[in-house]
Amino acid sequence: MTIQKFQQQIEAIYFKKDAKRGLPLTFTWFVEEVGELAKEIRKEQHDIDRLREEFADVFAWLSTLASLLGISLEDAAEIYAEGCPKCHATPCEC
Ligand SMILES: [Zn+2]
């Protein structure tokens, strides 16, 4: 699945709901999901299935925020296509 397909899928599933909720409240949900990912990362024994789910949730909420602001995540990711955006090297030499 490409980043663009993912964003389109999340829009198809949640955009109406997220647009109705609005940007400020949707952002707090995103932060809450980041917190849940942090909890999974902090565990001494990593549960790969739980980590996978939390990464998916964070990515979904990030995607919906981008959609609410009219940002294409695929286009945003292009900023890193040619290496570090500052020094343009891969790996970064900054
Ligand atoms: Zn750099």
PDB file of the backbone (N, CA, C, O) and the ligand in Angstrom, with CONECT records:
HET     ZN  A 101       1
ATOM      1  N   MET A   1       0.850  -1.199   0.000  1.00  0.00           N
ATOM      2  CA  MET A   1       0.000   0.000   0.000  1.00  0.00           C
ATOM      3  C   MET A   1       0.886   1.249   0.000  1.00  0.00           C
ATOM      4  O   MET A   1       1.801   1.367   0.816  1.00  0.00           O
ATOM      5  N   THR A   2       0.612   2.176  -0.914  1.00  0.00           N
ATOM      6  CA  THR A   2       1.386   3.423  -0.938  1.00  0.00           C
ATOM      7  C   THR A   2       0.857   4.368   0.142  1.00  0.00           C
ATOM      8  O   THR A   2      -0.223   4.162   0.696  1.00  0.00           O
ATOM      9  N   ILE A   3       1.635   5.397   0.423  1.00  0.00           N
ATOM     10  CA  ILE A   3       1.198   6.394   1.412  1.00  0.00           C
ATOM     11  C   ILE A   3      -0.093   7.054   0.935  1.00  0.00           C
ATOM     12  O   ILE A   3      -1.003   7.300   1.726  1.00  0.00           O
ATOM     13  N   GLN A   4      -0.163   7.337  -0.359  1.00  0.00           N
ATOM     14  CA  GLN A   4      -1.360   7.974  -0.907  1.00  0.00           C
ATOM     15  C   GLN A   4      -2.592   7.083  -0.753  1.00  0.00           C
ATOM     16  O   GLN A   4      -3.665   7.553  -0.376  1.00  0.00           O
ATOM     17  N   LYS A   5      -2.426   5.785  -1.049  1.00  0.00           N
ATOM     18  CA  LYS A   5      -3.544   4.835  -0.893  1.00  0.00           C
ATOM     19  C   LYS A   5      -3.990   4.761   0.561  1.00  0.00           C
ATOM     20  O   LYS A   5      -5.184   4.709   0.857  1.00  0.00           O
ATOM     21  N   PHE A   6      -3.011   4.758   1.464  1.00  0.00           N
ATOM     22  CA  PHE A   6      -3.327   4.714   2.889  1.00  0.00           C
ATOM     23  C   PHE A   6      -4.151   5.936   3.284  1.00  0.00           C
ATOM     24  O   PHE A   6      -5.172   5.816   3.961  1.00  0.00           O
ATOM     25  N   GLN A   7      -3.698   7.112   2.853  1.00  0.00           N
ATOM     26  CA  GLN A   7      -4.413   8.343   3.208  1.00  0.00           C
ATOM     27  C   GLN A   7      -5.835   8.322   2.639  1.00  0.00           C
ATOM     28  O   GLN A   7      -6.783   8.732   3.308  1.00  0.00           O
ATOM     29  N   GLN A   8      -5.974   7.842   1.401  1.00  0.00           N
ATOM     30  CA  GLN A   8      -7.303   7.740   0.782  1.00  0.00           C
ATOM     31  C   GLN A   8      -8.194   6.764   1.549  1.00  0.00           C
ATOM     32  O   GLN A   8      -9.386   7.009   1.729  1.00  0.00           O
ATOM     33  N   GLN A   9      -7.606   5.662   1.995  1.00  0.00           N
ATOM     34  CA  GLN A   9      -8.354   4.660   2.754  1.00  0.00           C
ATOM     35  C   GLN A   9      -8.835   5.229   4.085  1.00  0.00           C
ATOM     36  O   GLN A   9      -9.988   5.034   4.470  1.00  0.00           O
ATOM     37  N   ILE A  10      -7.953   5.927   4.778  1.00  0.00           N
ATOM     38  CA  ILE A  10      -8.328   6.531   6.065  1.00  0.00           C
ATOM     39  C   ILE A  10      -9.412   7.592   5.852  1.00  0.00           C
ATOM     40  O   ILE A  10     -10.332   7.721   6.661  1.00  0.00           O
ATOM     41  N   GLU A  11      -9.295   8.345   4.764  1.00  0.00           N
ATOM     42  CA  GLU A  11     -10.334   9.341   4.446  1.00  0.00           C
ATOM     43  C   GLU A  11     -11.679   8.656   4.205  1.00  0.00           C
ATOM     44  O   GLU A  11     -12.716   9.102   4.698  1.00  0.00           O
ATOM     45  N   ALA A  12     -11.641   7.557   3.435  1.00  0.00           N
ATOM     46  CA  ALA A  12     -12.888   6.838   3.129  1.00  0.00           C
ATOM     47  C   ALA A  12     -13.546   6.329   4.413  1.00  0.00           C
ATOM     48  O   ALA A  12     -14.769   6.366   4.548  1.00  0.00           O
ATOM     49  N   ILE A  13     -12.734   5.857   5.344  1.00  0.00           N
ATOM     50  CA  ILE A  13     -13.269   5.292   6.583  1.00  0.00           C
ATOM     51  C   ILE A  13     -13.712   6.393   7.564  1.00  0.00           C
ATOM     52  O   ILE A  13     -14.791   6.301   8.150  1.00  0.00           O
ATOM     53  N   TYR A  14     -12.890   7.420   7.741  1.00  0.00           N
ATOM     54  CA  TYR A  14     -13.088   8.345   8.873  1.00  0.00           C
ATOM     55  C   TYR A  14     -13.285   9.817   8.548  1.00  0.00           C
ATOM     56  O   TYR A  14     -13.609  10.587   9.452  1.00  0.00           O
ATOM     57  N   PHE A  15     -13.104  10.251   7.295  1.00  0.00           N
ATOM     58  CA  PHE A  15     -13.045  11.703   7.058  1.00  0.00           C
ATOM     59  C   PHE A  15     -14.280  12.454   7.549  1.00  0.00           C
ATOM     60  O   PHE A  15     -14.155  13.496   8.191  1.00  0.00           O
ATOM     61  N   LYS A  16     -15.468  11.932   7.252  1.00  0.00           N
ATOM     62  CA  LYS A  16     -16.702  12.628   7.665  1.00  0.00           C
ATOM     63  C   LYS A  16     -16.742  12.823   9.174  1.00  0.00           C
ATOM     64  O   LYS A  16     -17.016  13.914   9.673  1.00  0.00           O
ATOM     65  N   LYS A  17     -16.461  11.730   9.889  1.00  0.00           N
ATOM     66  CA  LYS A  17     -16.454  11.756  11.353  1.00  0.00           C
ATOM     67  C   LYS A  17     -15.408  12.741  11.881  1.00  0.00           C
ATOM     68  O   LYS A  17     -15.688  13.538  12.777  1.00  0.00           O
ATOM     69  N   ASP A  18     -14.195  12.673  11.311  1.00  0.00           N
ATOM     70  CA  ASP A  18     -13.102  13.521  11.787  1.00  0.00           C
ATOM     71  C   ASP A  18     -13.353  14.983  11.455  1.00  0.00           C
ATOM     72  O   ASP A  18     -13.017  15.862  12.248  1.00  0.00           O
ATOM     73  N   ALA A  19     -13.940  15.257  10.295  1.00  0.00           N
ATOM     74  CA  ALA A  19     -14.250  16.638   9.909  1.00  0.00           C
ATOM     75  C   ALA A  19     -15.299  17.220  10.849  1.00  0.00           C
ATOM     76  O   ALA A  19     -15.220  18.386  11.236  1.00  0.00           O
ATOM     77  N   LYS A  20     -16.283  16.398  11.214  1.00  0.00           N
ATOM     78  CA  LYS A  20     -17.338  16.838  12.130  1.00  0.00           C
ATOM     79  C   LYS A  20     -16.754  17.140  13.513  1.00  0.00           C
ATOM     80  O   LYS A  20     -17.142  18.115  14.156  1.00  0.00           O
ATOM     81  N   ARG A  21     -15.810  16.290  13.970  1.00  0.00           N
ATOM     82  CA  ARG A  21     -15.177  16.480  15.277  1.00  0.00           C
ATOM     83  C   ARG A  21     -14.340  17.757  15.276  1.00  0.00           C
ATOM     84  O   ARG A  21     -14.287  18.474  16.276  1.00  0.00           O
ATOM     85  N   GLY A  22     -13.690  18.034  14.151  1.00  0.00           N
ATOM     86  CA  GLY A  22     -12.876  19.235  14.021  1.00  0.00           C
ATOM     87  C   GLY A  22     -11.409  18.997  14.323  1.00  0.00           C
ATOM     88  O   GLY A  22     -11.031  18.016  14.963  1.00  0.00           O
ATOM     89  N   LEU A  23     -10.594  19.926  13.842  1.00  0.00           N
ATOM     90  CA  LEU A  23      -9.139  19.805  13.937  1.00  0.00           C
ATOM     91  C   LEU A  23      -8.604  19.781  15.384  1.00  0.00           C
ATOM     92  O   LEU A  23      -7.819  18.893  15.716  1.00  0.00           O
ATOM     93  N   PRO A  24      -9.004  20.724  16.251  1.00  0.00           N
ATOM     94  CA  PRO A  24      -8.409  20.737  17.605  1.00  0.00           C
ATOM     95  C   PRO A  24      -8.644  19.425  18.377  1.00  0.00           C
ATOM     96  O   PRO A  24      -7.716  18.887  18.981  1.00  0.00           O
ATOM     97  N   LEU A  25      -9.869  18.922  18.355  1.00  0.00           N
ATOM     98  CA  LEU A  25     -10.176  17.694  19.090  1.00  0.00           C
ATOM     99  C   LEU A  25      -9.522  16.470  18.431  1.00  0.00           C
ATOM    100  O   LEU A  25      -9.059  15.558  19.116  1.00  0.00           O
ATOM    101  N   THR A  26      -9.492  16.466  17.105  1.00  0.00           N
ATOM    102  CA  THR A  26      -8.844  15.359  16.392  1.00  0.00           C
ATOM    103  C   THR A  26      -7.355  15.325  16.726  1.00  0.00           C
ATOM    104  O   THR A  26      -6.755  14.255  16.834  1.00  0.00           O
ATOM    105  N   PHE A  27      -6.771  16.506  16.887  1.00  0.00           N
ATOM    106  CA  PHE A  27      -5.349  16.560  17.262  1.00  0.00           C
ATOM    107  C   PHE A  27      -5.120  15.941  18.643  1.00  0.00           C
ATOM    108  O   PHE A  27      -4.114  15.265  18.862  1.00  0.00           O
ATOM    109  N   THR A  28      -6.043  16.169  19.567  1.00  0.00           N
ATOM    110  CA  THR A  28      -5.876  15.569  20.905  1.00  0.00           C
ATOM    111  C   THR A  28      -5.970  14.042  20.828  1.00  0.00           C
ATOM    112  O   THR A  28      -5.290  13.344  21.580  1.00  0.00           O
ATOM    113  N   TRP A  29      -6.796  13.526  19.936  1.00  0.00           N
ATOM    114  CA  TRP A  29      -6.883  12.060  19.753  1.00  0.00           C
ATOM    115  C   TRP A  29      -5.557  11.515  19.218  1.00  0.00           C
ATOM    116  O   TRP A  29      -5.088  10.457  19.636  1.00  0.00           O
ATOM    117  N   PHE A  30      -4.970  12.260  18.290  1.00  0.00           N
ATOM    118  CA  PHE A  30      -3.665  11.879  17.734  1.00  0.00           C
ATOM    119  C   PHE A  30      -2.628  11.797  18.862  1.00  0.00           C
ATOM    120  O   PHE A  30      -1.873  10.829  18.953  1.00  0.00           O
ATOM    121  N   VAL A  31      -2.604  12.819  19.713  1.00  0.00           N
ATOM    122  CA  VAL A  31      -1.639  12.849  20.812  1.00  0.00           C
ATOM    123  C   VAL A  31      -1.884  11.681  21.769  1.00  0.00           C
ATOM    124  O   VAL A  31      -0.937  11.074  22.270  1.00  0.00           O
ATOM    125  N   GLU A  32      -3.148  11.372  22.018  1.00  0.00           N
ATOM    126  CA  GLU A  32      -3.482  10.233  22.873  1.00  0.00           C
ATOM    127  C   GLU A  32      -2.930   8.936  22.281  1.00  0.00           C
ATOM    128  O   GLU A  32      -2.399   8.095  23.006  1.00  0.00           O
ATOM    129  N   GLU A  33      -3.055   8.778  20.970  1.00  0.00           N
ATOM    130  CA  GLU A  33      -2.528   7.577  20.303  1.00  0.00           C
ATOM    131  C   GLU A  33      -1.006   7.514  20.389  1.00  0.00           C
ATOM    132  O   GLU A  33      -0.430   6.438  20.551  1.00  0.00           O
ATOM    133  N   VAL A  34      -0.359   8.675  20.280  1.00  0.00           N
ATOM    134  CA  VAL A  34       1.102   8.712  20.431  1.00  0.00           C
ATOM    135  C   VAL A  34       1.468   8.241  21.843  1.00  0.00           C
ATOM    136  O   VAL A  34       2.459   7.535  22.032  1.00  0.00           O
ATOM    137  N   GLY A  35       0.665   8.635  22.823  1.00  0.00           N
ATOM    138  CA  GLY A  35       0.878   8.191  24.197  1.00  0.00           C
ATOM    139  C   GLY A  35       0.753   6.680  24.329  1.00  0.00           C
ATOM    140  O   GLY A  35       1.531   6.044  25.040  1.00  0.00           O
ATOM    141  N   GLU A  36      -0.228   6.113  23.643  1.00  0.00           N
ATOM    142  CA  GLU A  36      -0.407   4.655  23.685  1.00  0.00           C
ATOM    143  C   GLU A  36       0.784   3.938  23.039  1.00  0.00           C
ATOM    144  O   GLU A  36       1.211   2.880  23.504  1.00  0.00           O
ATOM    145  N   LEU A  37       1.311   4.528  21.964  1.00  0.00           N
ATOM    146  CA  LEU A  37       2.510   3.962  21.333  1.00  0.00           C
ATOM    147  C   LEU A  37       3.687   4.043  22.308  1.00  0.00           C
ATOM    148  O   LEU A  37       4.472   3.103  22.429  1.00  0.00           O
ATOM    149  N   ALA A  38       3.796   5.178  22.999  1.00  0.00           N
ATOM    150  CA  ALA A  38       4.879   5.355  23.980  1.00  0.00           C
ATOM    151  C   ALA A  38       4.814   4.279  25.066  1.00  0.00           C
ATOM    152  O   ALA A  38       5.840   3.731  25.469  1.00  0.00           O
ATOM    153  N   LYS A  39       3.587   3.982  25.539  1.00  0.00           N
ATOM    154  CA  LYS A  39       3.424   2.946  26.564  1.00  0.00           C
ATOM    155  C   LYS A  39       3.913   1.592  26.074  1.00  0.00           C
ATOM    156  O   LYS A  39       4.576   0.858  26.806  1.00  0.00           O
ATOM    157  N   GLU A  40       3.581   1.268  24.831  1.00  0.00           N
ATOM    158  CA  GLU A  40       4.019  -0.023  24.266  1.00  0.00           C
ATOM    159  C   GLU A  40       5.534  -0.064  24.109  1.00  0.00           C
ATOM    160  O   GLU A  40       6.164  -1.090  24.364  1.00  0.00           O
ATOM    161  N   ILE A  41       6.118   1.063  23.686  1.00  0.00           N
ATOM    162  CA  ILE A  41       7.572   1.126  23.492  1.00  0.00           C
ATOM    163  C   ILE A  41       8.291   0.973  24.834  1.00  0.00           C
ATOM    164  O   ILE A  41       9.348   0.346  24.908  1.00  0.00           O
ATOM    165  N   ARG A  42       7.707   1.555  25.905  1.00  0.00           N
ATOM    166  CA  ARG A  42       8.349   1.530  27.221  1.00  0.00           C
ATOM    167  C   ARG A  42       8.325   0.156  27.880  1.00  0.00           C
ATOM    168  O   ARG A  42       9.103  -0.096  28.801  1.00  0.00           O
ATOM    169  N   LYS A  43       7.447  -0.737  27.427  1.00  0.00           N
ATOM    170  CA  LYS A  43       7.380  -2.065  28.039  1.00  0.00           C
ATOM    171  C   LYS A  43       8.692  -2.811  27.844  1.00  0.00           C
ATOM    172  O   LYS A  43       9.318  -2.732  26.787  1.00  0.00           O
ATOM    173  N   GLU A  44       9.101  -3.541  28.891  1.00  0.00           N
ATOM    174  CA  GLU A  44      10.358  -4.281  28.773  1.00  0.00           C
ATOM    175  C   GLU A  44      10.251  -5.390  27.746  1.00  0.00           C
ATOM    176  O   GLU A  44      11.186  -5.649  26.988  1.00  0.00           O
ATOM    177  N   GLN A  45       9.089  -6.044  27.732  1.00  0.00           N
ATOM    178  CA  GLN A  45       8.858  -7.094  26.731  1.00  0.00           C
ATOM    179  C   GLN A  45       7.967  -6.512  25.636  1.00  0.00           C
ATOM    180  O   GLN A  45       6.789  -6.242  25.870  1.00  0.00           O
ATOM    181  N   HIS A  46       8.515  -6.324  24.466  1.00  0.00           N
ATOM    182  CA  HIS A  46       7.717  -5.766  23.375  1.00  0.00           C
ATOM    183  C   HIS A  46       6.787  -6.810  22.777  1.00  0.00           C
ATOM    184  O   HIS A  46       7.199  -7.915  22.424  1.00  0.00           O
ATOM    185  N   ASP A  47       5.520  -6.425  22.674  1.00  0.00           N
ATOM    186  CA  ASP A  47       4.518  -7.255  22.009  1.00  0.00           C
ATOM    187  C   ASP A  47       4.414  -6.726  20.582  1.00  0.00           C
ATOM    188  O   ASP A  47       3.827  -5.670  20.343  1.00  0.00           O
ATOM    189  N   ILE A  48       4.982  -7.459  19.649  1.00  0.00           N
ATOM    190  CA  ILE A  48       5.073  -6.998  18.263  1.00  0.00           C
ATOM    191  C   ILE A  48       3.697  -6.716  17.654  1.00  0.00           C
ATOM    192  O   ILE A  48       3.542  -5.762  16.891  1.00  0.00           O
ATOM    193  N   ASP A  49       2.710  -7.531  17.983  1.00  0.00           N
ATOM    194  CA  ASP A  49       1.359  -7.301  17.451  1.00  0.00           C
ATOM    195  C   ASP A  49       0.770  -5.997  17.983  1.00  0.00           C
ATOM    196  O   ASP A  49       0.160  -5.237  17.232  1.00  0.00           O
ATOM    197  N   ARG A  50       0.955  -5.739  19.286  1.00  0.00           N
ATOM    198  CA  ARG A  50       0.450  -4.496  19.887  1.00  0.00           C
ATOM    199  C   ARG A  50       1.195  -3.287  19.312  1.00  0.00           C
ATOM    200  O   ARG A  50       0.584  -2.261  19.013  1.00  0.00           O
ATOM    201  N   LEU A  51       2.523  -3.415  19.157  1.00  0.00           N
ATOM    202  CA  LEU A  51       3.316  -2.320  18.568  1.00  0.00           C
ATOM    203  C   LEU A  51       2.833  -2.014  17.150  1.00  0.00           C
ATOM    204  O   LEU A  51       2.687  -0.854  16.767  1.00  0.00           O
ATOM    205  N   ARG A  52       2.591  -3.062  16.392  1.00  0.00           N
ATOM    206  CA  ARG A  52       2.116  -2.920  15.009  1.00  0.00           C
ATOM    207  C   ARG A  52       0.799  -2.154  14.984  1.00  0.00           C
ATOM    208  O   ARG A  52       0.601  -1.264  14.157  1.00  0.00           O
ATOM    209  N   GLU A  53      -0.101  -2.512  15.900  1.00  0.00           N
ATOM    210  CA  GLU A  53      -1.397  -1.830  15.976  1.00  0.00           C
ATOM    211  C   GLU A  53      -1.227  -0.357  16.365  1.00  0.00           C
ATOM    212  O   GLU A  53      -1.879   0.521  15.800  1.00  0.00           O
ATOM    213  N   GLU A  54      -0.355  -0.103  17.323  1.00  0.00           N
ATOM    214  CA  GLU A  54      -0.175   1.287  17.775  1.00  0.00           C
ATOM    215  C   GLU A  54       0.484   2.141  16.696  1.00  0.00           C
ATOM    216  O   GLU A  54       0.131   3.307  16.523  1.00  0.00           O
ATOM    217  N   PHE A  55       1.438   1.563  15.971  1.00  0.00           N
ATOM    218  CA  PHE A  55       2.032   2.310  14.850  1.00  0.00           C
ATOM    219  C   PHE A  55       0.968   2.614  13.793  1.00  0.00           C
ATOM    220  O   PHE A  55       0.933   3.715  13.243  1.00  0.00           O
ATOM    221  N   ALA A  56       0.107   1.642  13.512  1.00  0.00           N
ATOM    222  CA  ALA A  56      -0.966   1.851  12.538  1.00  0.00           C
ATOM    223  C   ALA A  56      -1.910   2.951  13.002  1.00  0.00           C
ATOM    224  O   ALA A  56      -2.318   3.797  12.206  1.00  0.00           O
ATOM    225  N   ASP A  57      -2.261   2.944  14.294  1.00  0.00           N
ATOM    226  CA  ASP A  57      -3.167   3.965  14.834  1.00  0.00           C
ATOM    227  C   ASP A  57      -2.555   5.360  14.740  1.00  0.00           C
ATOM    228  O   ASP A  57      -3.221   6.308  14.323  1.00  0.00           O
ATOM    229  N   VAL A  58      -1.294   5.482  15.125  1.00  0.00           N
ATOM    230  CA  VAL A  58      -0.629   6.795  15.063  1.00  0.00           C
ATOM    231  C   VAL A  58      -0.576   7.278  13.614  1.00  0.00           C
ATOM    232  O   VAL A  58      -0.829   8.450  13.333  1.00  0.00           O
ATOM    233  N   PHE A  59      -0.249   6.376  12.707  1.00  0.00           N
ATOM    234  CA  PHE A  59      -0.166   6.737  11.287  1.00  0.00           C
ATOM    235  C   PHE A  59      -1.546   7.150  10.763  1.00  0.00           C
ATOM    236  O   PHE A  59      -1.657   8.088   9.973  1.00  0.00           O
ATOM    237  N   ALA A  60      -2.587   6.453  11.202  1.00  0.00           N
ATOM    238  CA  ALA A  60      -3.954   6.782  10.769  1.00  0.00           C
ATOM    239  C   ALA A  60      -4.369   8.165  11.262  1.00  0.00           C
ATOM    240  O   ALA A  60      -4.939   8.956  10.510  1.00  0.00           O
ATOM    241  N   TRP A  61      -4.078   8.450  12.538  1.00  0.00           N
ATOM    242  CA  TRP A  61      -4.439   9.770  13.083  1.00  0.00           C
ATOM    243  C   TRP A  61      -3.605  10.868  12.446  1.00  0.00           C
ATOM    244  O   TRP A  61      -4.122  11.955  12.188  1.00  0.00           O
ATOM    245  N   LEU A  62      -2.340  10.615  12.189  1.00  0.00           N
ATOM    246  CA  LEU A  62      -1.491  11.584  11.489  1.00  0.00           C
ATOM    247  C   LEU A  62      -2.065  11.854  10.099  1.00  0.00           C
ATOM    248  O   LEU A  62      -2.132  12.997   9.644  1.00  0.00           O
ATOM    249  N   SER A  63      -2.472  10.780   9.443  1.00  0.00           N
ATOM    250  CA  SER A  63      -3.029  10.878   8.098  1.00  0.00           C
ATOM    251  C   SER A  63      -4.303  11.708   8.083  1.00  0.00           C
ATOM    252  O   SER A  63      -4.494  12.547   7.203  1.00  0.00           O
ATOM    253  N   THR A  64      -5.173  11.473   9.057  1.00  0.00           N
ATOM    254  CA  THR A  64      -6.438  12.202   9.082  1.00  0.00           C
ATOM    255  C   THR A  64      -6.197  13.684   9.370  1.00  0.00           C
ATOM    256  O   THR A  64      -6.906  14.538   8.838  1.00  0.00           O
ATOM    257  N   LEU A  65      -5.214  13.995  10.199  1.00  0.00           N
ATOM    258  CA  LEU A  65      -4.872  15.403  10.453  1.00  0.00           C
ATOM    259  C   LEU A  65      -4.397  16.062   9.160  1.00  0.00           C
ATOM    260  O   LEU A  65      -4.786  17.188   8.850  1.00  0.00           O
ATOM    261  N   ALA A  66      -3.556  15.354   8.410  1.00  0.00           N
ATOM    262  CA  ALA A  66      -3.078  15.880   7.130  1.00  0.00           C
ATOM    263  C   ALA A  66      -4.261  16.136   6.199  1.00  0.00           C
ATOM    264  O   ALA A  66      -4.323  17.169   5.533  1.00  0.00           O
ATOM    265  N   SER A  67      -5.194  15.192   6.157  1.00  0.00           N
ATOM    266  CA  SER A  67      -6.375  15.344   5.294  1.00  0.00           C
ATOM    267  C   SER A  67      -7.207  16.556   5.701  1.00  0.00           C
ATOM    268  O   SER A  67      -7.666  17.315   4.847  1.00  0.00           O
ATOM    269  N   LEU A  68      -7.397  16.734   6.996  1.00  0.00           N
ATOM    270  CA  LEU A  68      -8.188  17.881   7.479  1.00  0.00           C
ATOM    271  C   LEU A  68      -7.536  19.206   7.091  1.00  0.00           C
ATOM    272  O   LEU A  68      -8.220  20.220   6.951  1.00  0.00           O
ATOM    273  N   LEU A  69      -6.217  19.197   6.919  1.00  0.00           N
ATOM    274  CA  LEU A  69      -5.483  20.419   6.570  1.00  0.00           C
ATOM    275  C   LEU A  69      -5.165  20.491   5.078  1.00  0.00           C
ATOM    276  O   LEU A  69      -4.485  21.416   4.633  1.00  0.00           O
ATOM    277  N   GLY A  70      -5.655  19.514   4.301  1.00  0.00           N
ATOM    278  CA  GLY A  70      -5.415  19.522   2.851  1.00  0.00           C
ATOM    279  C   GLY A  70      -3.985  19.202   2.461  1.00  0.00           C
ATOM    280  O   GLY A  70      -3.503  19.631   1.413  1.00  0.00           O
ATOM    281  N   ILE A  71      -3.307  18.439   3.319  1.00  0.00           N
ATOM    282  CA  ILE A  71      -1.910  18.057   3.054  1.00  0.00           C
ATOM    283  C   ILE A  71      -1.860  16.622   2.542  1.00  0.00           C
ATOM    284  O   ILE A  71      -2.477  15.730   3.124  1.00  0.00           O
ATOM    285  N   SER A  72      -1.129  16.400   1.457  1.00  0.00           N
ATOM    286  CA  SER A  72      -0.887  15.049   0.955  1.00  0.00           C
ATOM    287  C   SER A  72       0.350  14.496   1.655  1.00  0.00           C
ATOM    288  O   SER A  72       1.438  15.059   1.533  1.00  0.00           O
ATOM    289  N   LEU A  73       0.185  13.388   2.394  1.00  0.00           N
ATOM    290  CA  LEU A  73       1.336  12.793   3.092  1.00  0.00           C
ATOM    291  C   LEU A  73       2.368  12.271   2.093  1.00  0.00           C
ATOM    292  O   LEU A  73       3.573  12.331   2.336  1.00  0.00           O
ATOM    293  N   GLU A  74       1.874  11.762   0.971  1.00  0.00           N
ATOM    294  CA  GLU A  74       2.783  11.264  -0.076  1.00  0.00           C
ATOM    295  C   GLU A  74       3.673  12.413  -0.570  1.00  0.00           C
ATOM    296  O   GLU A  74       4.883  12.260  -0.734  1.00  0.00           O
ATOM    297  N   ASP A  75       3.040  13.556  -0.801  1.00  0.00           N
ATOM    298  CA  ASP A  75       3.782  14.736  -1.254  1.00  0.00           C
ATOM    299  C   ASP A  75       4.739  15.211  -0.156  1.00  0.00           C
ATOM    300  O   ASP A  75       5.880  15.575  -0.440  1.00  0.00           O
ATOM    301  N   ALA A  76       4.275  15.206   1.090  1.00  0.00           N
ATOM    302  CA  ALA A  76       5.123  15.637   2.209  1.00  0.00           C
ATOM    303  C   ALA A  76       6.349  14.731   2.331  1.00  0.00           C
ATOM    304  O   ALA A  76       7.454  15.203   2.597  1.00  0.00           O
ATOM    305  N   ALA A  77       6.142  13.426   2.134  1.00  0.00           N
ATOM    306  CA  ALA A  77       7.246  12.465   2.253  1.00  0.00           C
ATOM    307  C   ALA A  77       8.326  12.718   1.202  1.00  0.00           C
ATOM    308  O   ALA A  77       9.490  12.370   1.403  1.00  0.00           O
ATOM    309  N   GLU A  78       7.933  13.325   0.081  1.00  0.00           N
ATOM    310  CA  GLU A  78       8.888  13.646  -0.994  1.00  0.00           C
ATOM    311  C   GLU A  78      10.032  14.527  -0.500  1.00  0.00           C
ATOM    312  O   GLU A  78      11.117  14.533  -1.080  1.00  0.00           O
ATOM    313  N   ILE A  79       9.779  15.272   0.577  1.00  0.00           N
ATOM    314  CA  ILE A  79      10.806  16.156   1.142  1.00  0.00           C
ATOM    315  C   ILE A  79      12.071  15.351   1.498  1.00  0.00           C
ATOM    316  O   ILE A  79      13.178  15.889   1.503  1.00  0.00           O
ATOM    317  N   TYR A  80      11.882  14.047   1.798  1.00  0.00           N
ATOM    318  CA  TYR A  80      13.017  13.195   2.161  1.00  0.00           C
ATOM    319  C   TYR A  80      13.511  12.305   1.012  1.00  0.00           C
ATOM    320  O   TYR A  80      14.420  11.495   1.197  1.00  0.00           O
ATOM    321  N   ALA A  81      12.912  12.458  -0.165  1.00  0.00           N
ATOM    322  CA  ALA A  81      13.235  11.570  -1.281  1.00  0.00           C
ATOM    323  C   ALA A  81      14.691  11.659  -1.735  1.00  0.00           C
ATOM    324  O   ALA A  81      15.275  10.671  -2.181  1.00  0.00           O
ATOM    325  N   GLU A  82      15.266  12.848  -1.615  1.00  0.00           N
ATOM    326  CA  GLU A  82      16.651  13.036  -2.071  1.00  0.00           C
ATOM    327  C   GLU A  82      17.640  13.066  -0.918  1.00  0.00           C
ATOM    328  O   GLU A  82      18.733  13.618  -1.047  1.00  0.00           O
ATOM    329  N   GLY A  83      17.256  12.467   0.222  1.00  0.00           N
ATOM    330  CA  GLY A  83      18.134  12.444   1.390  1.00  0.00           C
ATOM    331  C   GLY A  83      17.743  13.496   2.403  1.00  0.00           C
ATOM    332  O   GLY A  83      16.623  14.004   2.382  1.00  0.00           O
ATOM    333  N   CYS A  84      18.659  13.819   3.284  1.00  0.00           N
ATOM    334  CA  CYS A  84      18.394  14.816   4.329  1.00  0.00           C
ATOM    335  C   CYS A  84      17.981  16.130   3.669  1.00  0.00           C
ATOM    336  O   CYS A  84      18.683  16.620   2.785  1.00  0.00           O
ATOM    337  N   PRO A  85      16.840  16.712   4.090  1.00  0.00           N
ATOM    338  CA  PRO A  85      16.393  17.954   3.469  1.00  0.00           C
ATOM    339  C   PRO A  85      17.375  19.124   3.639  1.00  0.00           C
ATOM    340  O   PRO A  85      17.349  20.075   2.857  1.00  0.00           O
ATOM    341  N   LYS A  86      18.239  19.053   4.664  1.00  0.00           N
ATOM    342  CA  LYS A  86      19.180  20.164   4.888  1.00  0.00           C
ATOM    343  C   LYS A  86      20.484  20.000   4.111  1.00  0.00           C
ATOM    344  O   LYS A  86      20.913  20.912   3.405  1.00  0.00           O
ATOM    345  N   CYS A  87      21.121  18.809   4.250  1.00  0.00           N
ATOM    346  CA  CYS A  87      22.436  18.623   3.603  1.00  0.00           C
ATOM    347  C   CYS A  87      22.330  17.791   2.322  1.00  0.00           C
ATOM    348  O   CYS A  87      23.303  17.668   1.579  1.00  0.00           O
ATOM    349  N   HIS A  88      21.154  17.222   2.064  1.00  0.00           N
ATOM    350  CA  HIS A  88      20.875  16.413   0.859  1.00  0.00           C
ATOM    351  C   HIS A  88      21.708  15.131   0.788  1.00  0.00           C
ATOM    352  O   HIS A  88      21.759  14.491  -0.263  1.00  0.00           O
ATOM    353  N   ALA A  89      22.358  14.748   1.886  1.00  0.00           N
ATOM    354  CA  ALA A  89      23.153  13.514   1.898  1.00  0.00           C
ATOM    355  C   ALA A  89      22.367  12.369   2.501  1.00  0.00           C
ATOM    356  O   ALA A  89      21.479  12.568   3.329  1.00  0.00           O
ATOM    357  N   THR A  90      22.714  11.155   2.065  1.00  0.00           N
ATOM    358  CA  THR A  90      22.166   9.924   2.631  1.00  0.00           C
ATOM    359  C   THR A  90      23.342   8.981   2.901  1.00  0.00           C
ATOM    360  O   THR A  90      23.969   8.513   1.951  1.00  0.00           O
ATOM    361  N   PRO A  91      23.660   8.686   4.174  1.00  0.00           N
ATOM    362  CA  PRO A  91      23.030   9.215   5.377  1.00  0.00           C
ATOM    363  C   PRO A  91      23.375  10.685   5.619  1.00  0.00           C
ATOM    364  O   PRO A  91      24.326  11.222   5.051  1.00  0.00           O
ATOM    365  N   CYS A  92      22.583  11.312   6.471  1.00  0.00           N
ATOM    366  CA  CYS A  92      22.737  12.727   6.818  1.00  0.00           C
ATOM    367  C   CYS A  92      24.167  13.020   7.283  1.00  0.00           C
ATOM    368  O   CYS A  92      24.766  12.247   8.032  1.00  0.00           O
ATOM    369  N   GLU A  93      24.694  14.159   6.818  1.00  0.00           N
ATOM    370  CA  GLU A  93      26.032  14.584   7.249  1.00  0.00           C
ATOM    371  C   GLU A  93      26.006  15.894   8.035  1.00  0.00           C
ATOM    372  O   GLU A  93      27.047  16.502   8.281  1.00  0.00           O
ATOM    373  N   CYS A  94      24.816  16.315   8.423  1.00  0.00           N
ATOM    374  CA  CYS A  94      24.692  17.561   9.211  1.00  0.00           C
ATOM    375  C   CYS A  94      25.390  17.399  10.569  1.00  0.00           C
ATOM    376  O   CYS A  94      25.399  18.330  11.374  1.00  0.00           O
TER     377      CYS A  94
HETATM  378 ZN    ZN A 101      21.686  16.441   7.017  1.00  0.00          ZN2+
END
